[in-house]
Amino acid sequence: MLRSLQIDNYVLISSLEIQFDQGMSVITGETGAGKSIIMGALSLILGNRADTSVLFDKTKKCFVEAVFDVDNLNLQPFFQENNLDYQQDTIIRREISYSGKSRAFINDTPVNLPLLKALTSRLIDIHSQHQNLFFQDADFRMNVVDEFARISREVQDYRTDLAEFKKYDKQLSELKEIQQSRLEKKDFLEFVFNELSQAQLKENEQEELEQEIDFLTHTETIKHNLFQILQLLDENEENALNFLRQAQTLCTSISSYRSDIQSINERIEANYIDLKDLVSEISSLNDKVEYNPVVLEEMKERLDLIYSLEQKHHVNSVPELIAKMNEVGEELSAFTDDDEKIAEAEKQRASFLSSATQKAEELSKRRKSVLSILEKQILLKIKALGMPDAQFSVQLSPSSSLQKNGMDDVRFLFSANKGVEVDELEKVASGGEMSRLMLAVKSTISDRSVLPTVVFDEIDVGISGEIAGKVARMMKDMSATRQLLVITHLPQIAAAGSVHYQVFKEVDKDKSHTKVKKLNHSERVEEIAKMMSGEIIGQAALQAAQDILDQ
């Protein structure tokens, strides 16, 4: 239940606090006094949006704070799932800054508006005269049936499966679209991959080919120069090896006279051996150097192939071509992955479709099982509210596909007059009849709803006299099992409340302020008398007000 409401710097309210009690509390006041302002502030607690236009003083923040007793509402799991501190007296606060920024808190933890709405939707239900239009809302009509059938939790379970079905249905469409896009270029990818793989590219091949081609192209020059080197080193009559050998012989003959000559002799011998090895290596290389036009042409063709592939694929090296081949290969292997993903998505989609369909069928059965009882109970209340010839029917028909609420569509049919066929409620009911119908519906499902607080904001428009008394008694009956807050302009309803609040205006320094006062018994008598007779209150009006309260 709502324990208290604190409002600061909101529209015409500089600051006020209201303490609420159990049972039925009524709020009255002259038109324009600010009753709707209080409801507007409460709507902020429920998660409605606001801007700087609501600020009483544009230089200060607006604060609205409500304290709810959430004991016995089984909300601990909700708090735990959303990382919120659970407290029996839960404090919900909204702040609107002068810059227009809005913040929301649950027990001092910052939360977003969807989370705020998720909690407060379990705490309070506000119904105003404008919400009679809800009868035109298919979701509202279905919710009435579901609450009466006590299947709200089952509906949520169904919606979970439906959401999963839609998720996999969308995923399946996307996967098939991706696969189709890939299939359109699969032949091209296979051609590219085969072309590159058949080339059997090696990482350093291009550089090696370029060097080898350059070598083979110049074999004549290389062969000639190697021959000349061999002539100089070994094959001429006067060659480097002979000269070195003669020098060694001369040095050997005198090496015994000094140790440094011996050292020189050893170096000459070592150089002779090295030079002889070098001559042997040059001779071997010279024997190998041979111009081979066939091999040269094959190498040129191979290099041309590499250049052609690089140009075709806009790269500059063999490693980049190999990387391109691997990339295309991975893309081709994705086709197999696509098939596996599509198969898994189809499996999940079918599973959740089957589960959602079964649950939707069970929801339909549960709804059909209570329709006649729901119709009778609402009709009894409608007749008790002054429409003895009224007819009311709830029609459930199958929908063409799985919808948010299952596979059912629901219509409320109504006729206020005897002999007149029922038609869709919003087409045939007057404003006053709509208000009484909504009260009858809310009253019927109130015992099956877990909402601890219900607010009726001037839903008594178009009602007066004896009917007003019947509406008051119905509201009083509802308040036996839940907290009821009723904003009214009817004395009969005002008298039915266990607690009475008056909203009024005061002018301070040429500025109007909205105030709220909890009335004692004598003040209630005077307020109800004023509602009955206007500003001039006579003794008869006071007595009539006392009589209504006594009743």
C-alpha angles and dihedrals in degrees: 000000000000108000101178145353122208118191125185129178096352120145103299095352116097092175136334140150128204123197112205129205135206120270123032119341119185128204120200137169143137120292108277094019092116109266090133089049090061090050089049091054090048089051089061088060088054091056103263117151124251140178139200092285088083094061116113090197110029092207096060139059124260116232127192117178129178129186117209127190101223097175115136092014094106092232097140092099091052092052092046095048091052097042094246128146109249116225128168089226098047116195119212118188136182125193126193113190125210087251090060097253114143128206132182130200136190111197088340093307113122112239137176123247096256090057091046090052091047090059101039092047085069093049109044142016119201118199122184133176089260090059091070081090086071087083085074090056113093091204092055093050091048091047090056090055093044095049090049090049089047092230101124091116091049090051090055090050089051092049090052090056091043091052090050091048091051091047093054092040089056092043090051092052091049093048092050090048091051091047092050090050090052093045090057090063098031094103090052092048092049090050092051093046094048092047093052096040092048089054087066091210122200122207100241096027098110095055092045092050093048091052094045093048090050089051095048092046090058100040093120093057092041092050093048094049094047089051091052091049091052090049091053095045104038122344105061120082087246106043138150095255093054092047091048091048091051090049090052092051092051092046093048091056093060101031093099093066097065136015094226090056087053089053091051090049091054091050091050089052092048091050090049091054092046092048091049090053090048091052090050092051093047090049091051092048090047090054090052097048105096131152109241112179093185094056091042091053092048091052092048091051090049091050091046088054090053092047090049093051092048091051093046093051096037096241134125106216145037093247088058090051090051090049089051091051091051091048092052090046091055090049090052091049088055088072088070090047090051091055091051093047092047091050091050093046091049090050093050093043092052092046095052092041090055093046094046091048092051091048092047090052090050090049089053091052092049092048094048090050092062102035097096092046091048092050093049095048094047091045091051090053093045090054091046088056093062105278103108095164096046123129123202130184136177113208122196118194132174117261122224094246143002108298135182091276098039128262098320137096118199132203131187111216122193144176124180096192134067115253094016115118118241119257136175106308097233090055099053110025122094123223093263092046090049091054092051091045091052091049090049091051094046091047092049096052096035093089090053096045123087094210106125096200130043123184122201110195109196095312088150093085110137093020126111145142119017092357090058089058091051091049089050092052092048091052090047090053090050091052091061090078102028144018113275124195113190127187106197145163094200120097093211091059093041089054092052093064122102089211126031126203124188122208116205142157130245126190116222120176092344092308126109120231127192113226134183126211131187106226126224120216098275092045090051090053090052094046093050091046089053090050089053102044109015129240096330105074116194130188090258091056091049091050091048090051090050090049092053090050091048090052 
